[in-house]
Amino acid sequence: MSDKIDYKFNEGRLIEEFRSYIDSTYGAHYSVNKFQATEFVIDGGHGTGFCIGNVLKYAQRYGKKGTHIDARKDLMKVLHYALIQLYIHDMVNKPTTNRKEK
């Protein structure tokens, strides 16, 4: 029996492409001295608003600006900001060792 999943929507390739996109942002103008501007926004306590605002922004402009390639980039940005928000969500909601279970 094979462990390989037969993805119906090309998820395996798209996830790898998404990883490459994210990797490219670490070397792009979004990163200065190994810090991303988003880190400063999160550290300032504004991460959720920033991320959700960007998800909405790029989702709403999808297909309305530039070429089909630009629209595809907007979808990558939606995914990236949603992933960063997932990180923030997990950080805010991580269990503490002092909590007692009921």
Residue, then its C-alpha position, 0 to 999 in steps of 0.5 A: m500500500s502506498d502512502k502517497i495521496d492522490y490529490k483531486f485538486n493538485e494540492g501537493r503541487l500548489i502547496e509546494e508552490f505556496r512554500s516557494y512563494i513564502d520563501s521568496t518573501y524572506g529575500a524580497h523587499y518585505s524583509v530587512n535585516k532578517f526581520q519582516a515588517t509584519e513582525f513589527v506589526i504583530d509585536g505591536g499588538h496589531g497582527t490580527g487586524f493587519c492580517i485579516g485586513n490584508v486577506l480582505k484587501y487581496a480577496q476583494r481585488y482578485g481579478k480586478k487588477g492587472t493580468h490573470i498572473d496578478a490575480r493569482k499572486d493576489l490569491m497567494k497573498v490571501l493564503h499567506y496572510a491567512l497562514i500568518q493569522l493562523y500563527i497569531h491565533d495559535m500564539v494567542n490561544k496557546p494553552t498555559t501550564n497553569r490552567k487546570e482542566k475541568 
